């Protein structure tokens, strides 16, 4: 009787553990995010990737719109071509001109839109940009994004995270800026960032594969660990019986 009860508890614990891991992995990987390739130092230039996963089982992602922060305009935004996708860079006149390398800039990029391609269910796509110069008076940049599916559904990734509060349901992609590099030269940084955006596609793909493998191994480790604890409980009750 006790042995049968223990086996039932073991099955329940294992089932709950597996379900929890699947639930956590689904929510953790579903967001549209932005990550730098290397550092995103204040005052410098960086190559960033907007990573877009397809959350739907019955629809394709066919469009991504990324809106740039109006309070920290960026004078230079250069997209890397993504096979199968068209890209449109929208600029707007600035209410307050910027001064970059001694030159006055009267307009800045306010939106970048990718369309014409498709992200299939169960897949993701990276959209790289070279951006700069990054502001020196903030620790992060928030990009509000709209993800459109071929069934006309639009997911608005526009909610800004609040310090000390739970993560919002649709968090906006947020780029964390690091301290300014000592002795850096912005004039050299811009072409270097552009070259990086053009030449690192293979390296970024390898990094993505490594990242995916690490996540899978982490999930497997969690399941095995919980199953081990459950087996220990079962074995202890069996000895007691």
Backbone as CSV, one residue per row, in Angstrom:
resi,resn,N_x,N_y,N_z,CA_x,CA_y,CA_z,C_x,C_y,C_z
1,UNK,0.834,-1.206,0.000,0.000,0.000,0.000,0.866,1.252,0.000
2,UNK,1.847,1.273,0.957,2.731,2.429,1.040,3.576,2.557,-0.218
3,UNK,4.028,1.395,-0.737,4.852,1.431,-1.956,4.062,1.991,-3.124
4,UNK,2.789,1.574,-3.243,1.949,2.080,-4.337,1.724,3.571,-4.199
5,UNK,1.493,4.044,-2.946,1.301,5.470,-2.707,2.561,6.259,-3.069
6,UNK,3.724,5.684,-2.743,4.988,6.368,-3.051,5.213,6.476,-4.542
7,UNK,4.856,5.401,-5.271,5.015,5.461,-6.727,4.095,6.518,-7.335
8,UNK,2.900,6.629,-6.776,1.970,7.655,-7.265,2.518,9.047,-7.021
9,UNK,3.072,9.274,-5.822,3.650,10.592,-5.510,4.819,10.906,-6.421
10,UNK,5.648,9.884,-6.693,6.790,10.085,-7.582,6.321,10.516,-8.965
11,UNK,5.273,9.846,-9.467,4.757,10.194,-10.797,4.225,11.609,-10.824
12,UNK,3.517,12.019,-9.751,2.957,13.373,-9.682,4.058,14.412,-9.640
13,UNK,5.082,14.178,-8.784,6.189,15.136,-8.661,6.920,15.296,-9.988
14,UNK,7.203,14.170,-10.654,7.915,14.231,-11.933,7.102,14.967,-12.985
15,UNK,5.785,14.692,-13.023,4.912,15.357,-13.996,4.860,16.851,-13.759
16,UNK,4.716,17.254,-12.482,4.675,18.684,-12.145,5.988,19.357,-12.505
17,UNK,7.107,18.672,-12.224,8.430,19.245,-12.530,8.591,19.481,-14.019
18,UNK,8.233,18.464,-14.816,8.362,18.613,-16.266,7.460,19.719,-16.782
19,UNK,6.218,19.795,-16.275,5.303,20.840,-16.709,5.792,22.218,-16.346
20,UNK,6.375,22.348,-15.141,6.892,23.651,-14.702,8.027,24.106,-15.566
21,UNK,8.935,23.173,-15.920,10.080,23.536,-16.761,9.614,23.989,-18.134
22,UNK,8.646,23.266,-18.701,8.139,23.666,-20.007,7.470,25.023,-19.952
23,UNK,6.710,25.284,-18.887,6.047,26.579,-18.731,7.063,27.695,-18.609
24,UNK,8.087,27.491,-17.776,9.111,28.529,-17.574,9.894,28.767,-18.841
25,UNK,10.263,27.693,-19.554,11.049,27.872,-20.775,10.241,28.579,-21.837
26,UNK,8.914,28.303,-21.909,8.078,28.961,-22.914,7.988,30.442,-22.688
27,UNK,7.824,30.877,-21.420,7.703,32.308,-21.144,9.040,33.003,-21.246
28,UNK,10.120,32.326,-20.883,11.437,32.971,-20.853,11.947,33.256,-22.254
29,UNK,11.589,32.418,-23.246,12.168,32.544,-24.570,11.262,33.301,-25.527
30,UNK,10.085,33.754,-25.075,9.077,34.259,-25.995,9.218,35.738,-26.316
31,UNK,9.979,36.495,-25.557,10.020,37.944,-25.727,10.870,38.366,-26.928
32,UNK,10.490,39.503,-27.519,11.389,40.189,-28.454,12.429,40.924,-27.606
33,UNK,13.688,40.680,-27.875,14.765,41.246,-27.059,15.807,41.931,-27.937
34,UNK,16.676,42.732,-27.299,17.805,43.336,-27.990,19.063,43.081,-27.169
35,UNK,20.112,42.593,-27.842,21.372,42.293,-27.190,22.531,42.800,-28.048
36,UNK,23.577,43.346,-27.405,24.727,43.810,-28.185,25.650,42.659,-28.559
37,UNK,26.327,42.811,-29.671,27.412,41.899,-30.033,28.684,42.492,-29.435
38,UNK,29.040,42.029,-28.247,30.146,42.647,-27.516,29.586,43.663,-26.537
39,UNK,30.291,44.782,-26.392,29.879,45.806,-25.422,29.077,46.907,-26.117
40,UNK,28.199,47.526,-25.324,27.468,48.714,-25.779,27.866,49.838,-24.832
41,UNK,29.019,50.443,-25.095,29.595,51.429,-24.184,29.023,52.823,-24.438
42,UNK,28.788,53.547,-23.352,28.286,54.914,-23.447,29.250,55.769,-24.289
43,UNK,28.673,56.562,-25.177,29.480,57.451,-26.007,30.065,56.792,-27.232
44,UNK,29.927,55.471,-27.355,30.519,54.762,-28.487,29.467,54.244,-29.451
45,UNK,29.888,53.295,-30.283,29.013,52.658,-31.249,28.925,51.166,-30.931
46,UNK,27.836,50.531,-31.350,27.661,49.117,-31.061,26.852,48.459,-32.163
47,UNK,27.043,47.155,-32.288,26.194,46.335,-33.142,25.239,45.590,-32.219
48,UNK,23.944,45.721,-32.483,22.939,45.072,-31.635,22.055,44.170,-32.497
49,UNK,21.543,43.111,-31.873,20.651,42.171,-32.555,19.274,42.204,-31.902
50,UNK,18.252,42.460,-32.688,16.882,42.303,-32.221,16.467,40.858,-32.515
51,UNK,16.232,40.102,-31.454,15.896,38.682,-31.594,14.383,38.517,-31.489
52,UNK,13.793,37.937,-32.532,12.330,37.836,-32.624,11.926,36.367,-32.728
53,UNK,11.365,35.790,-31.661,10.850,34.422,-31.745,9.406,34.418,-32.217
54,UNK,9.003,33.357,-32.889,7.607,33.200,-33.278,6.876,32.493,-32.144
55,UNK,5.895,33.160,-31.535,5.163,32.615,-30.394,3.955,31.776,-30.787
56,UNK,3.555,31.805,-32.042,2.304,31.165,-32.456,2.568,29.836,-33.170
57,UNK,1.650,28.895,-32.992,1.760,27.600,-33.649,1.098,27.589,-35.022
58,UNK,0.243,28.579,-35.282,-0.542,28.561,-36.520,-0.398,29.845,-37.332
59,UNK,0.663,30.599,-37.102,0.871,31.849,-37.853,2.356,32.153,-37.966
60,UNK,2.706,32.896,-39.009,4.094,33.308,-39.232,4.264,34.783,-38.862
61,UNK,5.427,35.121,-38.337,5.770,36.534,-38.130,6.234,37.109,-39.460
62,UNK,5.613,38.198,-39.895,5.923,38.745,-41.218,6.390,40.199,-41.169
63,UNK,6.417,40.788,-39.964,6.835,42.193,-39.896,7.310,42.526,-38.488
64,UNK,8.346,43.352,-38.411,8.840,43.868,-37.131,9.092,45.366,-37.264
65,UNK,8.487,46.129,-36.355,8.731,47.571,-36.295,9.411,47.884,-34.964
66,UNK,10.552,48.551,-35.033,11.280,48.947,-33.825,11.323,50.463,-33.755
67,UNK,10.726,51.017,-32.703,10.713,52.462,-32.501,11.855,52.873,-31.581
68,UNK,12.566,53.916,-31.964,13.740,54.364,-31.218,13.355,55.411,-30.172
69,UNK,14.089,55.437,-29.053,13.747,56.370,-27.965,13.918,57.821,-28.396
70,UNK,12.849,58.602,-28.229,12.888,60.010,-28.632,13.726,60.850,-27.685
71,UNK,13.870,60.395,-26.413,14.618,61.195,-25.445,16.126,61.019,-25.586
72,UNK,16.566,59.991,-26.340,17.996,59.791,-26.603,18.166,59.419,-28.080
73,UNK,17.995,60.392,-28.992,18.064,60.098,-30.422,19.453,59.632,-30.851
74,UNK,19.479,58.763,-31.848,20.733,58.224,-32.382,20.926,58.742,-33.802
75,UNK,22.072,59.340,-34.035,22.338,59.952,-35.337,22.688,58.919,-36.404
76,UNK,23.298,57.798,-35.988,23.741,56.792,-36.951,23.061,55.452,-36.662
77,UNK,22.304,54.958,-37.642,21.679,53.641,-37.561,21.827,52.972,-38.924
78,UNK,22.561,51.864,-38.977,22.793,51.166,-40.233,22.376,49.706,-40.087
79,UNK,21.405,49.250,-40.879,20.981,47.850,-40.799,21.889,46.924,-41.596
80,UNK,22.052,45.716,-41.086,22.711,44.663,-41.856,21.651,43.938,-42.668
81,UNK,21.886,43.675,-43.953,20.885,42.963,-44.750,20.562,41.598,-44.148
82,UNK,19.271,41.285,-44.110,18.804,39.976,-43.654,18.152,39.294,-44.858
83,UNK,18.677,38.150,-45.293,18.132,37.487,-46.491,16.628,37.262,-46.387
84,UNK,15.916,37.660,-47.456,14.476,37.460,-47.518,13.654,38.582,-46.906
85,UNK,14.325,39.563,-46.299,13.611,40.653,-45.623,13.973,41.999,-46.239
86,UNK,12.970,42.883,-46.333,13.185,44.273,-46.723,13.288,45.118,-45.462
87,UNK,14.114,46.155,-45.504,14.274,47.012,-44.333,14.062,48.467,-44.733
88,UNK,13.343,49.202,-43.891,13.074,50.622,-44.115,13.483,51.405,-42.870
89,UNK,14.326,52.400,-43.064,14.790,53.249,-41.966,14.069,54.587,-42.059
90,UNK,13.327,54.939,-40.999,12.561,56.184,-40.982,13.265,57.221,-40.110
91,UNK,13.465,58.413,-40.668,14.087,59.512,-39.930,13.086,60.643,-39.707
92,UNK,13.292,61.356,-38.623,12.426,62.496,-38.320,13.274,63.687,-37.887
93,UNK,12.732,64.888,-38.103,13.447,66.108,-37.717,13.469,66.231,-36.199
94,UNK,14.606,66.620,-35.667,14.774,66.760,-34.220,14.332,68.141,-33.756
95,UNK,13.632,68.165,-32.624,13.249,69.450,-32.040,14.486,70.191,-31.546
96,UNK,15.485,69.414,-31.065,16.739,69.993,-30.597,17.882,69.290,-31.312
97,UNK,18.603,69.984,-32.215,19.671,69.348,-32.989,20.752,68.735,-32.104
98,UNK,21.393,67.663,-32.622,22.511,67.020,-31.943,23.812,67.536,-32.521
99,UNK,24.856,67.504,-31.716,26.197,67.818,-32.188,27.047,66.567,-32.096
100,UNK,27.473,66.042,-33.241,28.254,64.803,-33.295,29.544,65.078,-34.044
101,UNK,30.672,64.865,-33.361,31.994,65.119,-33.948,32.098,66.536,-34.522
102,UNK,31.495,67.486,-33.814,31.574,68.874,-34.228,30.586,69.271,-35.303
103,UNK,29.751,68.327,-35.751,28.767,68.616,-36.789,27.366,68.621,-36.193
104,UNK,26.535,69.518,-36.679,25.167,69.608,-36.178,24.261,68.660,-36.967
105,UNK,23.529,67.801,-36.227,22.626,66.826,-36.833,21.190,67.270,-36.549
106,UNK,20.406,67.463,-37.621,19.047,67.975,-37.471,17.973,66.886,-37.509
107,UNK,18.354,65.656,-37.848,17.387,64.575,-37.872,18.024,63.289,-37.361
108,UNK,17.180,62.376,-36.895,17.665,61.112,-36.348,16.667,60.017,-36.696
109,UNK,17.114,58.774,-36.607,16.252,57.628,-36.903,15.226,57.468,-35.782
110,UNK,13.974,57.352,-36.167,12.904,57.149,-35.186,12.271,55.759,-35.278
111,UNK,12.479,55.070,-36.422,11.889,53.737,-36.569,12.619,52.943,-37.641
112,UNK,12.765,51.631,-37.397,13.276,50.708,-38.412,12.251,49.593,-38.562
113,UNK,11.893,49.286,-39.822,10.860,48.291,-40.107,11.403,47.213,-41.037
114,UNK,11.227,45.956,-40.624,11.573,44.813,-41.471,10.280,44.137,-41.925
115,UNK,10.184,43.787,-43.211,8.987,43.146,-43.748,9.371,42.313,-44.962
116,UNK,8.400,41.544,-45.459,8.619,40.769,-46.676,9.114,39.358,-46.436
117,UNK,9.607,39.073,-45.229,10.073,37.729,-44.912,9.065,37.007,-44.042
118,UNK,9.483,35.900,-43.474,8.597,35.120,-42.610,9.416,34.347,-41.591
119,UNK,8.943,34.378,-40.340,9.510,33.550,-39.287,8.490,32.458,-38.997
120,UNK,8.870,31.221,-39.265,7.947,30.107,-39.118,7.717,29.766,-37.643
121,UNK,6.602,29.098,-37.335,6.376,28.639,-35.960,7.546,27.787,-35.464
122,UNK,7.932,28.026,-34.217,9.042,27.279,-33.636,10.412,27.786,-34.028
123,UNK,10.488,28.939,-34.724,11.760,29.502,-35.150,11.897,30.937,-34.659
124,UNK,13.119,31.492,-34.800,13.345,32.898,-34.478,14.263,33.501,-35.532
125,UNK,14.336,34.831,-35.539,15.182,35.552,-36.481,15.883,36.686,-35.763
126,UNK,17.142,36.943,-36.129,17.871,38.090,-35.601,17.944,39.183,-36.661
127,UNK,17.741,40.426,-36.210,17.808,41.593,-37.087,18.900,42.528,-36.558
128,UNK,20.089,42.555,-37.180,21.212,43.336,-36.660,21.199,44.799,-37.128
129,UNK,21.663,45.669,-36.224,21.842,47.087,-36.531,23.154,47.579,-35.937
130,UNK,23.807,48.488,-36.654,24.913,49.247,-36.088,24.349,50.589,-35.657
131,UNK,24.539,50.950,-34.379,23.929,52.179,-33.859,24.955,53.016,-33.092
132,UNK,24.712,54.325,-33.047,25.573,55.216,-32.288,25.323,56.674,-32.676
133,UNK,26.038,57.582,-32.056,26.792,57.244,-30.851,25.822,57.117,-29.671
134,UNK,26.132,56.171,-28.783,25.248,55.888,-27.666,25.315,57.008,-26.638
135,UNK,24.205,57.328,-25.985,24.187,58.436,-25.021,25.056,58.141,-23.801
136,UNK,25.523,59.205,-23.179,26.366,59.069,-21.981,25.608,59.374,-20.697
137,UNK,24.355,59.823,-20.816,23.613,60.264,-19.632,22.491,59.308,-19.228
138,UNK,22.569,58.036,-19.673,21.585,57.041,-19.262,22.244,55.667,-19.227
139,UNK,21.642,54.748,-18.474,22.192,53.400,-18.352,21.517,52.401,-19.280
140,UNK,20.468,52.841,-19.972,19.766,51.914,-20.852,18.980,52.663,-21.917
141,UNK,18.691,51.952,-22.995,17.835,52.464,-24.060,16.666,51.503,-24.227
142,UNK,15.455,52.049,-24.277,14.254,51.239,-24.417,13.710,51.405,-25.840
143,UNK,13.575,50.277,-26.536,13.051,50.267,-27.894,11.676,49.591,-27.880
144,UNK,10.640,50.309,-28.285,9.306,49.719,-28.318,9.082,49.070,-29.685
145,UNK,8.650,47.801,-29.655,8.571,47.018,-30.888,7.169,46.472,-31.115
146,UNK,6.803,46.353,-32.395,5.531,45.759,-32.803,5.827,44.549,-33.688
147,UNK,5.294,43.391,-33.294,5.484,42.148,-34.032,4.174,41.768,-34.708
148,UNK,4.186,41.652,-36.053,2.969,41.371,-36.802,3.010,39.973,-37.395
149,UNK,1.878,39.251,-37.255,1.737,37.907,-37.812,0.912,37.955,-39.096
150,UNK,0.981,36.858,-39.860,0.269,36.842,-41.139,-1.238,36.683,-40.982
151,UNK,-1.727,36.490,-39.750,-3.180,36.499,-39.515,-3.645,37.875,-39.023
152,UNK,-2.778,38.890,-39.198,-3.041,40.297,-38.836,-2.994,40.568,-37.332
153,UNK,-2.588,39.597,-36.535,-2.396,39.851,-35.104,-1.128,40.686,-34.903
154,UNK,-1.211,41.668,-34.022,-0.057,42.515,-33.707,0.210,42.421,-32.199
155,UNK,1.432,42.018,-31.864,1.849,41.958,-30.462,2.712,43.182,-30.183
156,UNK,2.304,43.970,-29.180,2.971,45.238,-28.887,3.941,45.051,-27.706
157,UNK,5.225,44.979,-28.018,6.258,44.850,-26.993,6.678,46.261,-26.576
158,UNK,5.856,46.875,-25.688,6.045,48.303,-25.405,6.068,48.631,-23.917
159,UNK,5.885,47.633,-23.057,5.799,47.909,-21.621,7.187,48.039,-21.011
160,UNK,7.422,49.167,-20.339,8.725,49.391,-19.707,8.743,48.769,-18.310
161,UNK,9.814,48.059,-18.012,9.958,47.411,-16.702,10.199,48.464,-15.622
162,UNK,9.576,48.284,-14.475,9.753,49.174,-13.342,10.634,48.502,-12.288
163,UNK,11.552,49.265,-11.730,12.464,48.722,-10.745,11.696,48.183,-9.541
164,UNK,11.984,46.935,-9.171,11.342,46.315,-8.024,9.997,45.702,-8.318
165,UNK,9.495,45.876,-9.554,8.187,45.335,-9.928,8.371,44.094,-10.798
166,UNK,7.374,43.205,-10.843,7.462,42.028,-11.716,7.598,42.434,-13.177
167,UNK,8.167,41.558,-13.971,8.320,41.840,-15.389,6.944,41.967,-16.034
168,UNK,6.722,42.986,-16.867,5.413,43.149,-17.516,5.141,42.040,-18.516
169,UNK,3.895,41.919,-18.918,3.493,40.855,-19.840,4.158,40.998,-21.201
170,UNK,4.281,42.220,-21.684,4.895,42.473,-22.996,6.033,43.485,-22.850
171,UNK,7.167,43.058,-22.279,8.260,44.001,-22.017,8.891,44.533,-23.306
172,UNK,9.224,45.805,-23.301,9.907,46.410,-24.439,11.367,45.968,-24.454
173,UNK,11.941,45.730,-25.630,13.362,45.403,-25.707,14.200,46.525,-25.094
174,UNK,15.100,46.161,-24.189,15.889,47.152,-23.459,17.372,46.839,-23.580
175,UNK,18.136,47.823,-24.027,19.582,47.675,-24.195,20.302,48.296,-23.008
176,UNK,21.076,47.494,-22.291,21.852,47.985,-21.152,23.188,48.532,-21.642
177,UNK,23.512,49.748,-21.218,24.751,50.394,-21.630,25.817,50.211,-20.555
178,UNK,27.053,50.018,-20.999,28.176,49.873,-20.075,28.943,51.182,-19.972
179,UNK,29.888,51.228,-19.027,30.689,52.436,-18.833,31.493,52.753,-20.090
180,UNK,31.719,54.031,-20.312,32.469,54.468,-21.489,33.869,53.875,-21.476
181,UNK,34.331,53.444,-22.652,35.666,52.867,-22.769,36.713,53.951,-22.622
182,UNK,37.742,53.681,-21.818,38.819,54.651,-21.599,39.639,54.813,-22.865
183,UNK,39.845,56.077,-23.282,40.686,56.357,-24.441,40.061,55.966,-25.764
184,UNK,38.725,55.750,-25.764,38.055,55.352,-26.997,37.995,56.492,-27.998
185,UNK,37.914,56.143,-29.272,37.837,57.136,-30.351,36.579,56.864,-31.148
186,UNK,35.580,57.732,-30.997,34.306,57.522,-31.668,34.439,57.517,-33.176
187,UNK,35.392,58.305,-33.728,35.539,58.346,-35.172,35.948,56.995,-35.719
188,UNK,36.728,56.234,-34.959,37.130,54.905,-35.391,36.078,53.869,-35.049
189,UNK,35.285,54.148,-34.033,34.325,53.149,-33.560,33.205,52.921,-34.550
190,UNK,32.744,53.985,-35.224,31.616,53.835,-36.134,31.903,52.878,-37.282
191,UNK,32.999,53.050,-38.055,33.258,52.088,-39.123,33.560,50.702,-38.587
192,UNK,34.139,50.612,-37.416,34.409,49.294,-36.832,33.113,48.576,-36.524
193,UNK,32.124,49.313,-36.008,30.829,48.713,-35.704,30.141,48.252,-36.977
194,UNK,30.235,49.064,-38.038,29.609,48.689,-39.303,30.260,47.437,-39.874
195,UNK,31.585,47.336,-39.790,32.285,46.154,-40.274,31.887,44.927,-39.477
196,UNK,31.706,45.115,-38.186,31.297,44.000,-37.333,29.929,43.497,-37.731
197,UNK,29.010,44.430,-38.049,27.655,44.033,-38.428,27.659,43.232,-39.711
198,UNK,28.594,43.533,-40.630,28.642,42.849,-41.912,29.370,41.519,-41.820
199,UNK,30.380,41.438,-40.937,31.262,40.283,-40.942,31.056,39.239,-39.886
200,UNK,30.086,39.438,-38.956,29.956,38.517,-37.834,28.764,37.586,-37.917
201,UNK,28.198,37.399,-39.102,26.982,36.600,-39.203,27.217,35.159,-38.777
202,UNK,28.351,34.579,-39.238,28.654,33.193,-38.884,28.911,33.064,-37.400
203,UNK,29.679,34.013,-36.844,29.986,33.973,-35.413,28.722,34.100,-34.582
204,UNK,27.792,34.993,-34.991,26.547,35.166,-34.252,25.715,33.902,-34.301
205,UNK,25.724,33.212,-35.480,24.966,31.973,-35.592,25.510,30.905,-34.674
206,UNK,26.860,30.802,-34.606,27.479,29.817,-33.717,27.163,30.120,-32.275
207,UNK,27.183,31.425,-31.939,26.864,31.817,-30.566,25.440,31.461,-30.221
208,UNK,24.522,31.618,-31.206,23.120,31.283,-30.966,22.959,29.798,-30.699
209,UNK,23.684,28.967,-31.485,23.609,27.522,-31.287,24.100,27.139,-29.910
210,UNK,25.214,27.775,-29.476,25.761,27.482,-28.157,24.792,27.891,-27.067
211,UNK,24.163,29.054,-27.256,23.202,29.556,-26.263,22.006,28.613,-26.145
212,UNK,21.505,28.134,-27.295,20.365,27.215,-27.275,20.719,25.909,-26.599
213,UNK,21.932,25.379,-26.909,22.369,24.131,-26.292,22.477,24.277,-24.789
214,UNK,23.046,25.404,-24.328,23.199,25.619,-22.889,21.838,25.672,-22.206
215,UNK,20.865,26.310,-22.831,19.533,26.398,-22.229,18.887,25.032,-22.129
216,UNK,19.046,24.212,-23.212,18.461,22.869,-23.193,19.088,22.028,-22.094
217,UNK,20.431,22.090,-21.984,21.114,21.325,-20.941,20.677,21.787,-19.558
218,UNK,20.452,23.104,-19.405,20.005,23.618,-18.112,18.631,23.077,-17.751
219,UNK,17.725,23.045,-18.730,16.381,22.519,-18.476,16.443,21.042,-18.124
220,UNK,17.264,20.269,-18.881,17.410,18.836,-18.586,17.959,18.640,-17.182
221,UNK,18.931,19.472,-16.783,19.503,19.354,-15.447,18.477,19.588,-14.360
222,UNK,17.587,20.567,-14.576,16.538,20.852,-13.588,15.610,19.655,-13.440
223,UNK,15.188,19.090,-14.593,14.279,17.939,-14.550,14.930,16.766,-13.845
224,UNK,16.210,16.476,-14.185,16.913,15.347,-13.564,17.059,15.566,-12.063
225,UNK,17.375,16.817,-11.660,17.537,17.110,-10.238,16.254,16.883,-9.465
226,UNK,15.134,17.368,-9.990,13.854,17.199,-9.302,13.457,15.738,-9.263
227,UNK,13.711,15.008,-10.365,13.394,13.585,-10.383,14.222,12.836,-9.350
228,UNK,15.500,13.284,-9.168,16.353,12.651,-8.167,15.815,12.836,-6.764
229,UNK,15.347,14.043,-6.469,14.760,14.301,-5.147,13.525,13.443,-4.936
230,UNK,12.689,13.362,-5.962,11.483,12.552,-5.846,11.822,11.086,-5.639
231,UNK,12.852,10.604,-6.335,13.261,9.209,-6.172,13.764,8.956,-4.765
232,UNK,14.474,9.957,-4.189,14.956,9.807,-2.818,13.800,9.685,-1.845
233,UNK,12.754,10.491,-2.049,11.574,10.412,-1.180,10.925,9.043,-1.300
234,UNK,10.818,8.558,-2.534,10.223,7.248,-2.767,11.031,6.146,-2.099
235,UNK,12.364,6.208,-2.249,13.216,5.174,-1.675,13.132,5.174,-0.148
236,UNK,13.085,6.393,0.452,13.003,6.486,1.910,11.702,5.897,2.412
237,UNK,10.616,6.180,1.745,9.316,5.632,2.169,9.275,4.120,1.971
238,UNK,9.958,3.639,0.944,9.993,2.197,0.704,10.733,1.478,1.843
239,UNK,11.876,2.094,2.270,12.610,1.490,3.380,11.774,1.503,4.648
240,UNK,11.032,2.587,4.891,10.188,2.683,6.079,9.082,1.620,6.042
241,UNK,8.555,1.386,4.843,7.525,0.379,4.717,8.104,-1.012,4.980
